[in-house]
Amino acid sequence: MGNRFVPLALTALLVIIHAQLWFGRGSIPNVAHLHDQLDEQNKKNQEALLANNRLSAEVRDLKEGLEMVEERARMELGMVKSNEIFVQISK
């Protein structure tokens, strides 16, 4: 009986470990899914970093120079200087 118990116990332990590898919390499919989520989050972080850099540059331009303020006023509010004539071309 002792001769059969050791291989049976080792086989049962192997099956349990193998089941954890495929179906447990740290399973191979779960880890692959987490890697995909990590890649997606890194991509979103890069996009957010680029947007933050653009906004930071725009804020710096607005603080340092009036050219950006004038350009925005012309585009968004239709500002025209006193000696200018506004011409709109429609296509």
Wavefront OBJ file of the C-alpha trace (Angstrom):
o trace
v 0.000 0.000 0.000
v 2.894 2.351 0.762
v 4.326 1.797 -2.704
v 1.129 3.016 -4.388
v 0.503 6.005 -2.130
v 3.622 8.031 -3.091
v 3.076 8.005 -6.883
v -0.633 8.656 -6.372
v 0.091 11.617 -4.075
v 2.679 13.016 -6.497
v 0.268 12.629 -9.424
v -2.483 14.399 -7.472
v -0.070 17.218 -6.583
v 0.979 17.527 -10.223
v -2.666 17.724 -11.332
v -3.393 20.444 -8.764
v -0.365 22.493 -9.817
v -1.215 22.027 -13.480
v -4.815 23.115 -12.861
v -3.574 26.266 -11.108
v -1.355 27.000 -14.093
v -4.266 26.901 -16.530
v -7.302 27.957 -14.491
v -6.056 29.766 -11.373
v -5.575 33.437 -10.600
v -2.089 33.533 -12.107
v -2.949 31.343 -15.053
v -1.373 31.749 -18.448
v -4.552 33.118 -20.134
v -5.121 35.528 -17.246
v -1.544 36.818 -17.425
v -1.854 37.275 -21.189
v -5.067 39.257 -20.659
v -3.341 41.432 -18.055
v -0.462 42.084 -20.474
v -2.971 43.213 -23.102
v -4.613 45.548 -20.592
v -1.208 46.917 -19.612
v -0.293 47.604 -23.243
v -3.615 49.367 -23.795
v -3.152 51.492 -20.667
v 0.401 52.412 -21.693
v -0.950 53.519 -25.076
v -3.602 55.685 -23.389
v -0.950 57.137 -21.084
v 1.225 58.090 -24.070
v -1.743 59.793 -25.762
v -2.551 61.671 -22.555
v 1.087 62.712 -22.207
v 1.089 64.118 -25.739
v -2.141 65.998 -25.064
v -0.721 67.374 -21.820
v 2.432 68.520 -23.604
v 0.362 70.282 -26.272
v -1.766 72.000 -23.648
v 1.319 72.963 -21.668
v 2.882 74.544 -24.754
v -0.345 76.404 -25.475
v -0.540 77.726 -21.906
v 3.098 78.814 -22.102
v 2.383 80.633 -25.380
v -0.648 82.334 -23.868
v 1.360 83.489 -20.854
v 4.379 84.713 -22.829
v 3.042 86.260 -25.986
v 0.031 88.125 -27.256
v 0.295 86.635 -30.749
v -1.467 83.475 -29.630
v -4.195 85.472 -27.906
v -4.698 87.544 -31.038
v -4.795 84.447 -33.255
v -7.401 82.790 -31.041
v -9.500 85.967 -30.930
v -9.386 86.192 -34.722
v -10.328 82.543 -35.256
v -12.878 82.014 -32.508
v -14.361 85.467 -32.026
v -13.862 87.037 -35.436
v -11.687 89.890 -34.168
v -10.728 92.516 -36.738
v -8.277 95.353 -36.107
v -9.389 98.927 -36.641
v -7.617 99.415 -40.004
v -8.409 95.979 -41.431
v -11.141 94.790 -43.758
v -12.700 91.391 -43.068
v -13.084 89.201 -46.152
v -14.677 85.767 -45.933
v -14.316 83.287 -48.772
v -16.777 80.414 -48.878
v -16.188 77.328 -50.981
l 1 2 3 4 5 6 7 8 9 10 11 12 13 14 15 16 17 18 19 20 21 22 23 24 25 26 27 28 29 30 31 32 33 34 35 36 37 38 39 40 41 42 43 44 45 46 47 48 49 50 51 52 53 54 55 56 57 58 59 60 61 62 63 64 65 66 67 68 69 70 71 72 73 74 75 76 77 78 79 80 81 82 83 84 85 86 87 88 89 90 91
